[in-house]
Amino acid sequence: MDLINMPLQLLVSGMAIGSIYALVALGFVLIYVSVNVVNFAQGEFTMMGAFVAFTLIVSLHMPIWVGLIVGTIIAGVIGYLFELTVYRPFAKRNKAFLAVMISTLGASMILQNIFLLIYGAVPLKLPPLFQTDTINVGEIVISVQYLSILCCAVILLILQYFLFEKTRLGKMMQATAQDPNTAKLMGIKVSYMQALTFIYSAALGGAAGILVAPIFMVSHTMGSIIGLKAFAAAIVGGLGDVKGAIIGGLMIGIAETYAAAYISGPYKDGFAFLFLILFLIFRPYGIFGEKVGTKA
C-alpha cells in the first residue's frame, strides 16, 4: 500500500510547496518583464506577509481570513514604497540593471534585520488554515494543510494568469515592459504601470508567505530561502515567462519533496538547486526562455 500511496501523498505535498514557489517566482517574472531588472528582495515580501499575519492572527486574535487579506494588502503597500525608494532612484542612471540589482540585495538584508529586531530570532508558528489534519481518499491519506495551500495558490495563479494575459491592464503592463517609450506615446502611464507591478508582485509574495507559514516556521530568514528557490523556478521556466514560472515552481517543489522523502530530508534545499543546475545543463535558457541580455 505504501509503495502506491506514498508517491501520491508526496505529489500533493510537492505541488503545494511548488505552488508557493510559483507565486513568488511570478513576482520575479513580473518585475523582470516590467522594468528589466531582477528584484532579489522578492522573497522578503513572503516573510513580511507571514509576520503581519502572525501579528493579526496570534497576537490580536483576528480570524485567519483577516490575516490573509490584510497581510497581502500590507505587503502590496510595502511593495509600492519599495518601488519609490529602491527602484526609482536608480532607474534612470547608467547601468541601471546592476545598480538596481545591488540595491535590492541591500534592501533584502535591511528588511531581514528590521524584522529580526522587531520579532527576534526565535521562529514563530502560525496556526493551520483548517483544523482538520488529514482526509482519506480511499487508502490515501492527504494533509488538509497542504491541500488547502495548493487550492488557494492555484486560485491565485489562475487569477494572475488571466490578469496578465487576458485583461486590458495586463496588456498595458506587457506593453510597458516591451517598449516604455512606445507605451508612453500610446497614452499609457509608464511610471504608474511600473509601480503597479511592484505592488502586485509584493502582494503575491505576501499571500504566498501567509499560505506557507503554517508549515514553515515564521522567521526573518524564511523569505531568503523561499526567494532563492522561487528565483530558481523562474530560471527553470525561462525568466520573463509567466507560464514558465508556474511550471518551474511546481517542478522544483515536487523534485525537492521526492528527494527529501527518498534520499535525505536535511538536504532538500540543496536538491532544489542541484535540480536547477542539471536542468540548465540541458536547457540553458529555461523551458520557455530565450537568450537574454541586460539593459543599461
N, C-alpha and C positions, 0 to 999 in steps of 0.2 A: 504493500500500500504506500509506504513512504517513498519508494522509488518512483511512483507515479504522481503522488500528490505534492510532494515537496517541491519539485520544479515548478508546479503551477502556483503554489504559495509564494515561492521566490519571485515568480514572474510578476505577480500583483505588487509585491513589495518593491521590486526593481522599477516597475513602471511608475509607482507612486513617487519614489525618490527621483527618478528620471524626469518626471513632470515638473518637479520643483526646479531642477537644473534647467529645464527647458524654459520656464518662466523667467528665470534670471538671465539665461542666455539671450532671450528675446530683448531684454534691456540692453545688453551689449550690442545686439544687431541693430536695434532702432537708433541708438546713439551713433553707431558707426555709419549707418546709411544716411542719417540726417546731417551730421557735421564732420564726417570722415575722420573721427578720432576714436580711440579705444578708451572707455571710461573704466579704469581699474578700481574705482571705488564703488562699482555697481553692487558688489556683494555686500557692502556695508548697509545698503538700504534694507536688506533682509534682516540684518542684525538690529537696525533701528525699529523696524516694524515689529519684530519679536519682543523687544524691550518695552515698546509702547503698549503692546497687547498685554504683556505681563503686568505692567503697572495698572492698567484698567481692570483686568480680569481678576488678578490675585490681590493686589493691594487695595483697589477701590471696589472690588466685588461686583463688577458690572457683568452683564451677560456676555457670552463668548462672541455672539454676533456683533455686539457693540465694539468689542476689542478688534475684531476683524475689519470692520468698516472704518472706525476712527484711526486705527493703526495704518491702514492703507492710505487714508487721506493725509495723515501727517507725513508719511513717507513721501507722498507727492509734493507737499508743500516744501519739505526739505530739498527735494529734487529741484524745485524752482530756485531756491536760494543757492543751491549748488551750481546751477547754470549761471546765476548772476555773479557769483564770487570766484568760482573755479574755472569755468569755461570762458565766459565772455571777455574777461580782461586780457586773455591771451589769444583770442580767436583771430584777430587781425594782424598779429605780429608775424615776422618772418619765421619760417619753420614752425608754424603753429601746431602741427601734429605732435612734434616732440615736446614742445612747451606744455601743451595741454595734458599730454600723457604723464609727464612728470608731476604736474600739478594735481592730477587725480590720484597718483600714488601717494603724494604728500597728504592730500585730503583724507585718503583711506586711513593712514596712520593716525592723523589727528582725531578722526571720528572714533576710532578704536579706543584711543586714550581718554577721550571725553567720557565715553560710556563706561570705561574702566573706573574712572574717578567717581562717577555717579552711582554705579551699581556694584562695584567691587569685582574681585577676580573669581569669586565662587560661582560656578554655573547655577542657573536657576531653572526650575521646572514649570512649564506651562501645563495646565490640566488638559486632558484629551478633548477633542471636539465632540465626541459622543461617549456616553458612559459605558455602553456595551463593549466588551473586549473583543469578542470574535463572533463570527457567524459561520454556520456549517452549510456548505453546498455539497450535498451528498456526503462523501467521506473527506472532502477537502475543507480544512479549517482556514478561514481567511480573517486577517486582522481588520476590524472595523476602522481602526485609526488609519491604516494605510489605504484602505478602500475609500474612506472619506476624503483623504488628501488627494487621491487620484481623481475622484469625481469632481471635486472643487477645482483642481488645477486644469482638468480637461475643459470644464466650462469656461474658465478664464482664457485658455488657449484658443478655443473656438471663437470667443468674442474678439480676442485680439486679432485673429486671422481675418475675420470679416471686417473689422475696423480698418485694418491696414490695406486689405486687398479689394474690398467691395464698396467702401464709403467714399464720399467726396473728400472728407477730412483726411482719410488715409492717402488718397491720390495726391492731395495737396502736400502732405508730408513727403511723399515719394518724389514729387516734382521739385520740392525744395532741396532734397538731398541730391538729386541728379544734376541740377543746374540752378543754383541760387539766383544767379543774375537773370536768367530767363524767367524763373518763377516770379521774381520781383516785377518784371515787365508785364507779366500776366495778372498783376494785381494781388499776388499772394504776399502776405506779410511774413517775410522770411524769419525775422527775429522772433515773431510770435510762434511760428511753427517749430522753430528750434527749441524755444522754451517749453512749448507743449510736449515735445518729445522727451525732454528731460523729466518733466513732471510725470508723464505716463510711464516711462521706464522705471523711475523710482517707485511709483505706486505698484507696478508689477513685482518689483523686488520686495517691497514691504509686505504685500499679500503672500508672496512665497514664503517669507520668513515666518509669518504668523501661522501658516498652514503646517510648516515643518517643525515649528517649535515644540509641539508635544512629544515628538520622537527625537529631536535634537535638544540637548541642554542649551538653554539660552545663555550666551556668553559674549564677551566683546570680540572674541576671535571667530565666532561661527560664520560671520559674513565673509571673511577671507577664505575660509575653507570652501564654502559653497560657491563663492565667486570664482575661485580658480577652476573648479570643476565645471561651472557654467561657461566660463571662457573656453575651456577645452571643448565643451559641447558645441559652442558657436564655431570653433575652428573645424571640428569634425564635420559639421553640417555645411560649412562654407561661409565664412564671415561675410555678412551682408545679406544672407538669405533667411527669410522668416521660416519657411518650411524646414530648412536645414537645421535651424536652431532647435526646433521641436524634435526632429528625428535624432539629432546629435545628443540632446539631453536624455531622451529615452534610452538610446544605445548605451551611454555611459552609466546611467542608473542601473540598467539591467546587468551590464557587464560586471560592475563592482559588487552588486548583490550576489550574483552567482559565484564570483571569485571569493567573496567573503565566506560563503557557505561551504564551498567545496575545496578551497585551498587554505586561506588563512584570513580570519576576520580582522586582526590588528593591522594588516597591511592593505586593507581595502582601498585606502586613499591612493596608495602607490599603484594599485592595479588600474585605477581610472586613468592615470597619466601614462602608464605603460600601454594601455589600450590606445590612447591618443597617439603615442609615438609610432606604434605598429601600424595604425590606420594611415597616418600621414606618409609612411614609407611607400605605401601603395597608392595613396590618393593625396598628393601633397596639398591640394587646394580645397579639400573637403568634398562632400558629396555633391553639392550644387554650386560650389565656388569656382571662380576663375582666378587667374593670377592677378594680384592686386598690388598697387604701389601706394606710397604715401604722397600726400599733397602738402606742399609747403604753404 
